[in-house]
């Protein structure tokens, strides 16, 4: 039984040990651990210790609606388990407010419950859910390699690539292309306010790829020199558009005008049930860092850290489900979330 | 007779005393002073030394306006009948014309502001880029006309000049928000119009301005927002770039960088070129022009 602190600590530990994994994968490992340790509070504990029903550090308790005021603990019902997993996901988005953590958590929950849970014995159901959870985790740990395998063939010899900020998926794609002995050079935007682009440039230099850091303002200037644009995504929305670090939208607009292909690389757990029509439609909880959301009152003073890129500007999306056009994304999303 | 050091020192002193004037105006004052002190013996020699003086000044401040301002000054003062036998009388006439030129261009910013502020409607949201004194003057005039408007300024790396603009606007009690360079596409759906200054206006009707202007223009075109440029006429320059690479390197980087750095491809360029197809209107002291009208005006100026 993990309370909020342990949950957050486990999540952070996962991110620390392996800085290369996606934050969503770390979140899913944490949720799997939460599932394994979920024992519910046994009745002895209920009646001995006063437990407030809305204690924020513990998952919500369910009340059985019948004449006798019997408390059913979360670990004893499937519904309760689902509720506590949702609560756990909410805790994790309080640490890392990116879209992927939220969508990853939801997909995890759906995947593990997407099975026949007709057993009488709750512990056997839970065991099945845990197995499916492990299977899900294994599948998504391989997704980045699948994406890289699909995408690197689109990088021709002598290509000049433009990318935005720091994306581990794009890095993996470029690693694979470099391993295939292709010669290419990369322009990375500096990507304020956290200068994440410099981190990307460092990583690329280690691969002996010629890389130039450009200012965010220099995207239009540099676009006539590049051949293609490859970027990652924090989330892929139902319309086929993407949510990514701020600056992506104008990069897409400029690429469209210059007729340069605009490729997006994303794993399938980043598909999210949102349909924004413009920048304002993206929920505030994704637009700002988790710390900012908790501390700042007037969000209009803050710089948003993500923007929404409509599907009309995207050429192709490379995912572990295959190479998709933006219009195909909604089909795949439906299949994922059914 | 001024040598290079005195020239540069006078130029810098002009910029220090009055930080609000355009650097081209300071350059022209310096050239006028150089002319007054010049002891040369021939008109041709005088022309050559003025060209040399302009080159020295571009070594201090590599912006397009200094270069174009110097050339226009030279043309203006020699655009007169210099048929006198006496050289000193020719020089005196040139000095008078120089003073006249200087007086005309000192008023150009007010003329531009007078033309442009009427395009700012009440309740407008304006987007602007980096720090431009001309845009500031336009917004001052609009604020003085009791119009209510709010401004988004881009931070404009690498020198964060946008923050200076925001400070100046706050002093005018205009609500201003500083946005990241990367947030231009994000913010454009909220704004009504885009007003920017220019460091130089080229023959095609396009402009040369701080880096980031080109993508702002591209995005404005896509969002159908009017893209207005405010520039004085001495910024019109005899260049016709077809793309970003065509702009000469001497304008792309700061003067110090050009002198010290060997491999310029490592440096961030500080300007970019915006083609005329993306510009709605140009406000100059010669009037409100469409980009296609610019080449006509330029020919008239330089004839």
Interface residues (C-beta under 8 A of the other chain):
Chain A: X189 X190 X191 X192 X193 X212 X214 X215 X216 X217 X218 X219 X220 X221 X224 X245 X246 X247 X249 X250 X252 X253 X254 X256 X257 X278 X279 X280 X300 X301 X303 X304 X307
Chain B: X154 X155 X156 X157 X158 X177 X179 X180 X181 X182 X183 X184 X185 X186 X189 X210 X211 X212 X214 X215 X217 X218 X219 X221 X222 X243 X244 X245 X265 X266 X268 X269 X272
